Amino acid sequence: MVAYRFEEAEWNMRPGQKPDTPIGDLRFRRLFTNADWAQLPIAVRTRFGRKVAIGDALVYRGHVEFNRVNKWGKLLNGALRLVGAPLPLDTQNAGAAAIVTVTEAPDGGQIWMRQYARQDSKQMFPQVIQSAKRFTGTTGIEEHIGRGIGMSLVPLVEGNELVFRAKDIFWDIAGLRLTLPKWLGPKVLRAGHEELGDGTFAFTLRLEHKWFGTLLDQRVWFQDDVK
């Protein structure tokens, strides 16, 4: 597991700044160097440092700005229905309501549930995408989407955006971990958290393949959970 040393005074501060909201949960903080963490806006550091108690939840409400999927992405989405449809399905739902709920998992990880309203009147219920973040593995964090399928994530700071890029995709079965060959996997699988100000942020998701182009490009706006 990746872990960086840092001094307590540097958890949330840039030079010359006053301390901001104390961190209650250090699991995301430990994935970044002092310099990278200090580069993030205070609001982002605060969101990823909030402690979620067992039985409690963080809820972020917003709307879809766009969800673009090419024909190969539609085929991939159809195939992934076998493992619970972990990618957004609706390509015509700009402006539709979106909700993210974050809860604590008994094994020490987090459960993230994204809910997207459907614009198609024939679809009565929203699409619900669930994944589990586990703070383990060679990069310090993995994302599991069900049926033993998951990915190792590389935590990065790009500009002032907190980003997770997939390092590899795996399938845990019968006590073994099978990894998708690099030549077959995506060129880019990237999830970003971009601060917009005034208690709002954007979640971005992009999936690119060297043969099939940009399969998925999504951007969703959210409001801070207020308690």
C-alpha positions in Angstrom: 0.0 0.0 0.0 1.2 3.5 -0.9 1.6 5.9 2.1 3.3 9.2 2.3 4.7 10.9 5.5 3.3 14.3 6.3 3.4 16.7 9.2 0.2 17.5 11.0 0.5 21.2 10.3 0.5 20.6 6.6 -2.6 18.5 6.4 -4.9 21.3 5.2 -2.7 24.3 4.7 -0.8 26.2 2.0 1.9 28.7 3.0 0.4 31.8 4.6 -3.1 30.3 5.0 -5.0 29.8 8.1 -6.0 26.2 9.0 -9.2 25.1 7.4 -11.7 22.4 8.5 -9.9 19.6 10.5 -9.6 16.3 8.7 -11.7 13.5 10.4 -10.7 10.8 7.9 -7.1 10.5 6.7 -7.5 7.7 4.2 -7.6 9.9 1.1 -5.1 12.3 2.6 -2.5 9.5 2.9 -2.6 8.9 -0.8 -1.0 12.2 -1.6 2.2 14.0 -1.0 2.2 17.2 1.1 2.8 19.3 -2.1 -0.1 17.7 -4.1 -2.5 17.8 -1.2 -1.7 21.5 -0.6 -2.4 22.2 -4.3 -6.0 21.2 -4.0 -8.7 23.8 -3.1 -9.7 23.8 0.5 -13.3 22.7 -0.3 -11.9 19.5 -2.0 -9.6 18.7 0.9 -12.5 19.2 3.2 -14.9 16.9 1.3 -12.3 14.1 1.1 -11.4 14.5 4.7 -14.9 14.1 6.2 -15.6 11.2 8.4 -18.6 9.2 7.6 -19.8 7.3 10.7 -21.3 3.8 10.4 -25.1 4.3 9.8 -24.6 7.8 8.5 -24.3 9.1 4.9 -23.1 12.0 2.9 -25.5 13.1 0.2 -24.6 15.2 -2.8 -27.4 16.5 -5.1 -27.1 17.8 -8.6 -27.7 17.4 -12.3 -26.2 15.9 -15.4 -24.4 18.4 -17.6 -23.7 15.9 -20.4 -23.2 12.2 -20.9 -21.7 11.4 -24.3 -21.3 7.8 -25.4 -20.1 6.6 -28.9 -21.4 3.4 -30.5 -18.7 1.3 -29.0 -19.5 2.7 -25.6 -23.1 1.7 -26.1 -22.0 -1.9 -26.8 -19.7 -1.9 -23.8 -22.6 -0.6 -21.6 -24.8 -3.4 -22.8 -22.2 -6.1 -22.0 -21.5 -4.6 -18.6 -25.2 -5.0 -17.6 -24.1 -8.5 -16.7 -22.1 -7.1 -13.7 -24.7 -4.4 -12.7 -24.2 -1.7 -15.4 -21.3 0.3 -13.7 -21.3 3.0 -16.4 -24.1 5.5 -17.1 -26.5 4.3 -19.7 -28.7 7.3 -20.7 -27.1 9.4 -23.4 -30.0 11.9 -23.6 -30.4 12.9 -19.9 -28.7 16.3 -19.8 -30.3 18.3 -17.0 -31.6 15.1 -15.3 -31.3 14.9 -11.5 -28.3 13.1 -10.0 -27.6 12.1 -6.5 -24.5 10.6 -4.9 -24.5 8.9 -1.5 -21.4 8.0 0.4 -21.5 5.5 3.2 -19.0 3.6 5.3 -18.4 -0.1 4.6 -18.0 -2.6 7.4 -14.6 -3.7 6.0 -13.1 -0.2 6.4 -13.8 1.0 2.8 -16.5 3.3 1.4 -19.6 2.6 -0.7 -20.4 5.2 -3.4 -23.9 5.1 -4.9 -24.7 7.3 -7.9 -28.3 7.7 -9.0 -29.3 9.2 -12.4 -32.8 10.1 -13.3 -33.9 8.9 -16.8 -35.3 11.2 -19.5 -37.0 8.3 -21.3 -40.6 8.2 -20.2 -40.6 4.4 -20.6 -37.9 4.1 -17.9 -39.8 4.5 -14.6 -36.8 4.1 -12.3 -33.4 5.9 -12.2 -30.2 4.1 -13.0 -28.3 3.3 -9.8 -24.5 2.7 -10.0 -22.7 1.3 -7.0 -19.0 0.8 -6.3 -16.8 0.2 -3.3 -13.6 2.0 -2.6 -11.0 -0.1 -0.6 -7.9 1.5 0.7 -5.5 -1.3 -0.2 -3.4 -2.6 -3.1 -0.2 -1.4 -4.8 -1.6 2.1 -5.3 -3.3 2.4 -1.9 -6.8 2.4 -3.3 -9.0 0.1 -5.4 -12.5 0.5 -6.8 -14.7 -2.6 -6.9 -17.9 -2.7 -9.1 -19.2 -6.2 -8.2 -18.8 -9.9 -9.3 -15.1 -9.7 -8.3 -14.4 -7.0 -10.9 -12.4 -3.9 -9.9 -9.5 -1.7 -10.7 -6.4 -0.3 -9.0 -6.5 3.5 -9.0 -3.7 6.0 -9.2 -4.5 9.1 -7.2 -3.3 12.4 -8.8 -3.7 16.1 -8.7 -4.0 17.7 -12.1 -4.2 21.5 -11.8 -6.6 21.9 -8.9 -8.5 18.8 -9.7 -8.4 15.6 -7.7 -8.2 12.7 -10.1 -8.2 8.9 -10.0 -6.8 7.1 -13.1 -7.2 3.3 -13.5 -3.8 1.6 -13.5 -5.2 -1.9 -14.2 -8.5 -3.8 -14.3 -8.8 -7.1 -12.6 -11.2 -10.0 -11.8 -10.9 -11.7 -8.4 -12.1 -15.3 -8.8 -11.5 -18.4 -6.7 -8.8 -16.7 -4.7 -6.9 -15.6 -7.8 -6.6 -12.2 -9.3 -6.7 -12.1 -13.1 -5.5 -8.8 -14.7 -6.8 -7.5 -18.1 -3.8 -7.2 -20.5 -2.7 -3.6 -21.1 -3.0 -3.9 -24.8 -6.7 -4.8 -24.4 -7.6 -2.4 -21.7 -8.5 1.3 -21.9 -6.1 4.0 -22.9 -7.7 6.4 -20.4 -10.1 5.6 -17.6 -10.3 8.7 -15.5 -12.6 10.1 -12.8 -12.2 13.7 -11.6 -13.4 15.9 -8.9 -13.3 19.6 -9.9 -14.1 22.5 -7.5 -16.5 25.0 -9.0 -16.9 27.3 -6.0 -19.9 28.3 -3.8 -20.3 24.8 -2.5 -20.5 23.2 -5.9 -18.2 20.7 -7.8 -18.2 18.7 -10.9 -17.7 14.9 -11.2 -16.2 13.9 -14.5 -15.7 10.5 -16.0 -13.8 9.7 -19.2 -13.1 6.4 -20.9 -10.9 6.2 -24.0 -9.6 3.2 -26.0 -6.8 3.3 -28.6 -9.0 1.4 -31.1 -12.5 2.6 -30.2 -12.0 6.2 -29.4 -13.8 8.1 -26.6 -16.3 5.5 -25.4 -17.7 7.7 -22.6 -17.4 11.4 -21.6 -19.6 12.5 -18.6 -19.8 15.6 -16.5 -22.2 16.1 -13.6 -22.6 19.0 -11.2 -23.2 18.6 -7.5 -23.9 20.7 -4.4 -22.2 20.1 -1.1 -23.9 18.0 1.5 -25.0 20.4 4.3 -25.7 19.3 7.8 
